[in-house]
Amino acid sequence: MIFALKALLAGLIIALSSWLAGQNPRTAGFIIALPMASLIAIAFVYFEHNSVEKTILYAKSILIAIPASYLFFLPFFFAKQFNMNFWMIYGSGILLLTLGFFIHKYFANFLS
């Protein structure tokens, strides 16, 4: 039941933002950039595991992951200069995000 509640809440945030992007892309981008998912997830981790230590480690991992996740957006900034179509931009972003995962994994080893 808790899992379904978490999935519904996350889905509602994403659905709201994608709908709003059609009306006001800048506001939708700001909303999705807010750490709402992190706020909700951190609270759920604490309530589910009742461990301050695990919650702190989780929050630190998120903090390291945020800059690494920005790699996904780099191709969007250079798309016009390289005359890239959407799928080239998106695919390049996913490849860079994969690189970001390994960067996160390396730095996460120093958290505990």
C-alpha positions in Angstrom: 0.0 0.0 0.0 2.8 2.4 0.9 4.6 1.6 -2.4 1.4 2.5 -4.3 1.1 5.8 -2.5 4.7 6.7 -3.3 4.2 5.8 -6.9 1.0 7.8 -7.2 2.6 10.8 -5.6 5.6 10.7 -7.8 3.4 10.2 -10.9 1.2 13.1 -10.0 4.2 15.5 -9.7 5.6 14.3 -13.1 2.2 14.5 -14.7 1.5 18.0 -13.4 4.8 19.2 -14.6 4.5 17.7 -18.1 1.0 19.2 -18.4 2.1 22.6 -17.2 5.0 22.5 -19.7 2.5 22.9 -22.5 1.1 26.0 -20.8 4.1 27.6 -19.2 7.4 25.7 -19.8 9.5 27.9 -17.6 7.3 27.4 -14.6 7.1 23.7 -15.3 10.9 23.5 -15.5 11.2 25.3 -12.2 8.7 23.0 -10.5 10.4 19.8 -11.7 13.8 21.2 -10.6 12.6 21.8 -7.1 13.7 19.0 -4.7 10.1 17.9 -4.2 11.0 14.3 -5.0 13.9 14.4 -2.7 11.9 15.9 0.1 9.2 13.3 -0.2 11.7 10.4 -0.7 13.9 11.4 2.3 10.8 11.4 4.5 9.7 8.1 3.2 13.1 6.6 3.7 13.2 7.7 7.4 9.6 6.5 8.1 10.2 3.2 6.3 13.5 2.3 7.8 13.4 4.4 11.0 17.2 5.1 10.7 18.7 8.5 10.9 22.0 7.1 9.6 20.5 5.6 6.5 18.5 8.7 5.8 21.6 10.9 6.1 23.6 8.6 3.8 20.7 8.7 1.3 20.5 12.5 1.4 24.3 12.8 0.9 24.0 10.5 -2.1 21.4 12.7 -3.6 23.6 15.8 -3.0 26.4 14.1 -5.0 24.0 12.9 -7.7 22.6 16.3 -8.5 25.6 17.8 -10.2 26.3 14.4 -12.0 22.7 14.4 -13.3 23.2 17.8 -14.9 25.3 16.0 -17.5 22.0 14.9 -19.1 21.1 18.5 -20.0 24.4 19.4 -21.7 23.4 18.3 -25.2 20.3 20.5 -25.1 22.6 23.6 -24.8 24.7 22.6 -27.8 21.9 21.1 -30.0 21.7 24.1 -32.4 25.5 24.4 -32.8 25.8 20.7 -33.8 22.5 20.6 -35.7 21.2 17.7 -33.6 17.6 16.3 -33.8 15.7 15.4 -30.7 16.7 11.8 -30.5 20.4 12.7 -30.9 20.1 15.2 -28.1 18.2 12.8 -25.9 20.5 9.8 -26.6 23.6 11.9 -26.0 22.0 13.1 -22.7 21.4 9.5 -21.6 25.0 8.6 -22.5 26.3 11.5 -20.5 23.9 10.6 -17.6 25.4 7.1 -17.6 28.8 8.7 -17.2 27.3 10.7 -14.4 26.2 7.5 -12.7 29.8 6.2 -12.6 31.1 9.6 -11.3 28.4 9.4 -8.6 29.4 5.8 -7.8 33.0 6.8 -7.4 32.3 9.8 -5.1 29.6 7.9 -3.1 32.3 5.6 -1.8 33.6 8.4 0.3 30.3 9.0 2.1 30.3 6.5 4.9 
